[in-house]
Amino acid sequence: MLNVVGALMRPIEIPMRFLQLKLGLKNPAWLFLAPNLLLFGIFAFLPVILNLVYSMTGSDAILLRDRPFVGTSNFDELLSCANYLDPVSCKDDLFWRAVHNTVLFVVLQVGLMVAFSLITALILNRDIRARGFFRSVFFFPVLLSPVVVALIWKWVLQREGVLNAWLEGMGFSSFNWLLDASWAFGWSVFLSIWAHMGFYTLILLAGLQAIPRDVYEAAKMDRATPWRTFRKITLPLLMPTMLVVLVLALIKGVQTFDEVYAFTNGGPGSATTLIIQYIYETGFAGAPRLFGPAAAASIMLAGILVALTFVQLWVNRKNVDG
């Protein structure tokens, strides 16, 4: 078998030896990396550079040669506000409404999701009946497409949906859940938590199972209460995993788009419009297509994501170093 493989590889060996002699012993590694580096440069670095260039140009033309250079005007327009807490006082009020919605969405979604994920992980870590089944049930929504999740819950909550049918059957009046701004926003947060909670529950469950059993046995011998055991043992030992989950949830929350867009389309009005949807509609779905402001908004968002990524790397390094 080895002789057959050697015979098949011999035609490749001859040119590779020639290249190794010409390039040296260390340089052939770059030859093998070149295809991946080329693809990475075309589909990663080049779009970032183009996005930066578009953020400093104006008009609705697509080609760069037809777009005049405007410097930081797009950034100045987005950041032009009399009061950053009042979107109406901003020049681009829709952008700041999206920013406010995103901040509130992230605070509620991440806070509630981490809390529910921790509670669920603590329950699933106990010796309960059908534990494997329930672990699968909580993780199943993660496997679904975000659009599928959004359409399922839209079917449940629409005017003639399942929830209203159940309420009418119980003698209550139906409600337009997706036409009220507060309810639509609240259901969007719930939808995102339901769709992603299983992933973070799994991470926290792994962290719980990594805690030595001997520590709990010692606490039990000392007659520590369950609450004291959780507060003094479980929570401190689980904190590194909690920090990783928190940072990952923050990054994911800021990037939320598809499920909320398919669920409410940003409505009613702009009540559930998030920053990614603003970028998409401003640069691609709107008329005219304002690539400059959309690119500028995406660069500011990228800066936030880069900062969160550095926080995640710092947390991971701190955990590794102990």
C-alpha positions as CSV (number, residue, x, y, z in Angstrom):
1,M,0.0,0.0,0.0
2,L,2.8,2.4,0.9
3,N,4.5,1.6,-2.4
4,V,1.4,2.5,-4.3
5,V,1.0,5.8,-2.5
6,G,4.7,6.6,-3.0
7,A,4.3,5.9,-6.7
8,L,1.3,8.2,-7.0
9,M,3.0,11.0,-5.1
10,R,6.3,10.8,-7.0
11,P,5.1,13.1,-9.9
12,I,4.3,15.8,-7.3
13,E,7.5,15.3,-5.4
14,I,9.7,16.3,-8.4
15,P,8.3,19.9,-8.9
16,M,8.1,20.4,-5.1
17,R,11.7,19.5,-4.6
18,F,12.6,21.9,-7.4
19,L,10.6,24.7,-5.7
20,Q,12.2,23.9,-2.4
21,L,15.7,24.2,-3.9
22,K,14.8,27.5,-5.5
23,L,12.9,29.1,-2.6
24,G,14.9,27.6,0.3
25,L,13.8,25.4,3.2
26,K,11.5,27.8,5.0
27,N,9.8,29.7,2.2
28,P,7.7,26.8,0.7
29,A,5.3,27.1,3.7
30,W,4.1,30.4,2.2
31,L,3.5,28.6,-1.1
32,F,1.0,26.3,0.7
33,L,-0.5,29.2,2.6
34,A,-0.9,31.4,-0.5
35,P,-4.3,30.1,-1.7
36,N,-5.9,30.6,1.8
37,L,-4.3,34.0,2.2
38,L,-5.5,35.1,-1.2
39,L,-9.1,34.0,-0.4
40,F,-8.9,35.6,3.0
41,G,-7.6,38.8,1.6
42,I,-10.3,39.0,-1.1
43,F,-13.3,38.2,1.1
44,A,-12.1,39.7,4.4
45,F,-9.4,42.4,4.2
46,L,-10.6,43.9,0.8
47,P,-14.2,44.5,2.0
48,V,-13.0,46.2,5.2
49,I,-10.8,48.5,3.1
50,L,-13.6,49.2,0.7
51,N,-16.0,49.9,3.5
52,L,-13.6,52.4,5.0
53,V,-13.2,54.1,1.6
54,Y,-17.0,54.2,1.1
55,S,-17.5,55.8,4.5
56,M,-15.5,58.8,3.3
57,T,-17.4,59.3,0.0
58,G,-20.8,60.6,-0.9
59,S,-23.7,60.3,-3.4
60,D,-25.7,57.1,-4.1
61,A,-23.4,55.9,-6.9
62,I,-22.0,52.4,-6.6
63,L,-18.7,52.8,-8.4
64,L,-15.9,54.6,-6.5
65,R,-15.0,56.8,-9.4
66,D,-18.5,58.3,-9.4
67,R,-18.4,59.0,-5.6
68,P,-16.9,62.3,-4.4
69,F,-14.6,62.4,-1.4
70,V,-16.4,63.9,1.6
71,G,-13.9,63.1,4.4
72,T,-15.6,62.6,7.8
73,S,-18.9,64.2,6.8
74,N,-20.8,60.9,7.1
75,F,-19.5,60.4,10.6
76,D,-20.3,64.0,11.5
77,E,-23.8,63.6,10.3
78,L,-24.4,60.4,12.3
79,L,-22.9,62.0,15.4
80,S,-24.6,65.3,15.1
81,C,-26.9,65.5,18.1
82,A,-28.1,68.2,20.5
83,N,-28.9,65.5,23.1
84,Y,-27.7,61.9,22.5
85,L,-30.4,60.6,24.9
86,D,-33.1,62.2,22.7
87,P,-33.1,60.8,19.1
88,V,-35.4,63.5,17.9
89,S,-32.7,66.1,18.5
90,C,-30.3,64.2,16.2
91,K,-29.7,64.9,12.6
92,D,-30.1,61.3,11.7
93,D,-32.8,60.4,14.3
94,L,-33.3,56.9,12.9
95,F,-29.7,56.0,13.5
96,W,-29.9,57.0,17.2
97,R,-33.3,55.3,17.6
98,A,-31.6,52.1,16.4
99,V,-28.6,52.8,18.8
100,H,-31.0,53.2,21.7
101,N,-33.0,50.2,20.7
102,T,-29.8,48.1,20.4
103,V,-28.5,49.2,23.8
104,L,-31.8,48.4,25.5
105,F,-32.1,45.2,23.6
106,V,-28.6,44.0,24.6
107,V,-29.0,45.0,28.3
108,L,-32.3,43.1,28.6
109,Q,-31.5,40.2,26.3
110,V,-28.0,39.5,27.7
111,G,-29.0,40.0,31.4
112,L,-32.1,37.8,31.2
113,M,-30.5,35.2,29.0
114,V,-27.4,34.8,31.2
115,A,-29.7,34.5,34.3
116,F,-32.0,32.0,32.7
117,S,-29.1,30.0,31.3
118,L,-27.5,29.8,34.7
119,I,-30.8,28.6,36.3
120,T,-31.4,26.1,33.6
121,A,-27.8,24.8,33.8
122,L,-28.1,24.4,37.6
123,I,-31.3,22.4,37.1
124,L,-29.9,20.2,34.3
125,N,-26.8,19.6,36.4
126,R,-28.8,17.9,39.1
127,D,-29.5,14.2,39.1
128,I,-33.0,14.4,37.6
129,R,-35.0,11.9,35.6
130,A,-34.7,12.2,31.8
131,R,-31.8,14.6,32.2
132,G,-30.4,13.9,28.7
133,F,-33.8,14.5,27.1
134,F,-34.2,17.9,28.8
135,R,-30.7,18.9,27.8
136,S,-31.6,18.1,24.2
137,V,-34.9,20.0,24.4
138,F,-33.2,23.2,25.7
139,F,-30.5,23.0,23.0
140,F,-32.9,22.2,20.1
141,P,-33.8,25.9,19.3
142,V,-30.1,26.7,18.7
143,L,-30.2,24.3,15.7
144,L,-33.1,26.1,14.1
145,S,-32.6,28.8,11.5
146,P,-33.2,32.3,13.0
147,V,-35.8,33.0,10.3
148,V,-37.6,29.8,11.0
149,V,-37.7,30.7,14.7
150,A,-39.0,34.2,13.9
151,L,-41.8,32.9,11.6
152,I,-42.9,30.3,14.2
153,W,-43.3,32.9,16.9
154,K,-44.9,35.4,14.4
155,W,-47.5,32.7,13.6
156,V,-48.1,32.3,17.4
157,L,-48.4,36.0,18.1
158,Q,-50.1,37.4,15.1
159,R,-53.7,38.8,15.3
160,E,-55.2,35.4,14.3
161,G,-52.4,33.5,15.9
162,V,-52.3,30.6,18.4
163,L,-51.9,32.7,21.5
164,N,-55.0,34.9,20.7
165,A,-57.0,31.8,19.9
166,W,-56.1,30.3,23.2
167,L,-56.9,33.6,25.0
168,E,-60.3,33.7,23.3
169,G,-61.0,30.1,24.2
170,M,-60.3,31.0,27.9
171,G,-62.8,33.9,27.7
172,F,-60.2,36.7,27.4
173,S,-60.1,39.3,24.6
174,S,-57.4,39.0,21.9
175,F,-54.5,41.5,21.6
176,N,-52.4,42.9,18.7
177,W,-49.1,41.8,20.2
178,L,-46.9,42.9,17.3
179,L,-48.7,46.2,16.7
180,D,-47.9,47.6,20.2
181,A,-44.4,49.1,20.4
182,S,-43.7,47.9,23.9
183,W,-45.1,44.4,23.4
184,A,-43.3,44.0,20.1
185,F,-40.0,44.9,21.6
186,G,-40.5,42.7,24.6
187,W,-41.5,39.7,22.4
188,S,-38.4,40.4,20.3
189,V,-36.2,40.1,23.4
190,F,-38.0,36.9,24.4
191,L,-37.6,35.4,20.9
192,S,-33.9,36.0,21.0
193,I,-33.5,34.5,24.5
194,W,-35.6,31.5,23.5
195,A,-33.5,30.9,20.3
196,H,-30.0,31.2,21.9
197,M,-30.3,30.3,25.5
198,G,-29.5,26.6,24.9
199,F,-26.0,27.4,23.6
200,Y,-25.0,29.4,26.7
201,T,-26.7,26.9,29.0
202,L,-24.5,24.2,27.5
203,I,-21.4,26.2,28.2
204,L,-22.4,26.9,31.8
205,L,-23.3,23.2,32.2
206,A,-19.8,22.3,31.1
207,G,-18.4,24.8,33.6
208,L,-20.6,23.3,36.4
209,Q,-19.4,19.8,35.6
210,A,-15.8,20.9,35.8
211,I,-16.2,21.9,39.5
212,P,-14.7,19.1,41.6
213,R,-17.3,17.0,43.5
214,D,-15.1,16.9,46.6
215,V,-15.8,20.6,47.3
216,Y,-19.5,20.0,47.5
217,E,-19.0,16.9,49.7
218,A,-16.9,19.0,52.1
219,A,-19.6,21.7,52.2
220,K,-22.2,19.0,52.8
221,M,-20.2,17.7,55.7
222,D,-20.0,21.3,57.1
223,R,-23.8,21.5,56.9
224,A,-23.7,24.4,54.5
225,T,-27.1,25.4,53.2
226,P,-27.8,25.2,49.4
227,W,-27.8,29.0,49.1
228,R,-24.5,29.3,50.9
229,T,-23.0,26.5,48.8
230,F,-24.1,28.3,45.6
231,R,-22.8,31.7,46.8
232,K,-19.5,30.5,48.2
233,I,-18.6,27.6,46.0
234,T,-20.5,27.3,42.8
235,L,-20.7,31.0,41.8
236,P,-17.0,31.8,42.4
237,L,-15.7,28.7,40.6
238,L,-18.1,29.3,37.7
239,M,-17.3,33.0,37.4
240,P,-14.6,32.5,34.6
241,T,-17.1,30.6,32.5
242,M,-19.8,33.2,33.3
243,L,-17.5,36.0,32.0
244,V,-16.9,34.1,28.8
245,V,-20.7,33.6,28.4
246,L,-21.3,37.3,29.1
247,V,-18.9,38.5,26.5
248,L,-20.1,36.1,23.9
249,A,-23.7,37.1,24.6
250,L,-22.8,40.8,24.3
251,I,-21.1,40.3,20.9
252,K,-24.1,38.2,19.6
253,G,-26.6,40.7,21.0
254,V,-25.0,43.7,19.3
255,Q,-25.0,41.7,16.0
256,T,-28.7,40.7,16.2
257,F,-30.5,41.2,13.0
258,D,-32.1,38.3,11.1
259,E,-34.6,37.0,13.7
260,V,-35.9,40.4,14.7
261,Y,-36.1,41.6,11.1
262,A,-38.1,38.5,10.1
263,F,-40.2,38.8,13.2
264,T,-41.2,42.5,13.2
265,N,-39.4,44.1,10.2
266,G,-38.2,46.7,12.7
267,G,-41.8,47.8,13.5
268,P,-44.2,49.0,14.6
269,G,-42.6,52.2,13.3
270,S,-39.0,52.0,14.4
271,A,-39.7,50.4,17.8
272,T,-37.6,47.3,17.1
273,T,-35.2,48.7,14.6
274,L,-31.7,47.6,15.6
275,I,-28.3,49.0,14.4
276,I,-27.7,46.2,11.9
277,Q,-31.1,46.7,10.3
278,Y,-30.4,50.4,10.0
279,I,-27.1,49.7,8.2
280,Y,-28.9,47.2,5.9
281,E,-31.8,49.5,5.1
282,T,-29.7,52.6,4.7
283,G,-27.1,51.0,2.4
284,F,-29.1,48.3,0.5
285,A,-32.9,48.4,1.0
286,G,-33.6,52.1,1.0
287,A,-34.0,54.5,-1.8
288,P,-31.6,56.2,-2.5
289,R,-29.0,53.7,-1.3
290,L,-26.8,55.8,1.0
291,F,-23.6,53.7,1.1
292,G,-21.6,56.4,2.9
293,P,-23.7,56.7,6.1
294,A,-24.2,52.9,6.2
295,A,-20.5,52.3,5.9
296,A,-19.7,54.9,8.6
297,A,-22.3,53.2,10.9
298,S,-20.8,49.8,10.3
299,I,-17.3,51.1,11.1
300,M,-18.5,52.5,14.4
301,L,-20.2,49.2,15.2
302,A,-17.1,47.3,14.2
303,G,-15.1,49.3,16.7
304,I,-17.5,48.3,19.5
305,L,-17.2,44.6,18.4
306,V,-13.4,44.8,18.3
307,A,-13.4,46.2,21.8
308,L,-15.7,43.4,23.0
309,T,-13.5,40.8,21.3
310,F,-10.4,42.2,23.0
311,V,-12.3,41.9,26.3
312,Q,-13.1,38.2,25.5
313,L,-9.5,37.5,24.6
314,W,-8.4,39.1,27.9
315,V,-10.9,37.1,29.9
316,N,-9.7,33.9,28.1
317,R,-6.1,34.6,28.8
318,K,-6.8,35.4,32.4
319,N,-8.6,32.1,32.8
320,V,-5.7,30.2,31.2
321,D,-3.1,31.9,33.4
322,G,-5.2,31.3,36.4
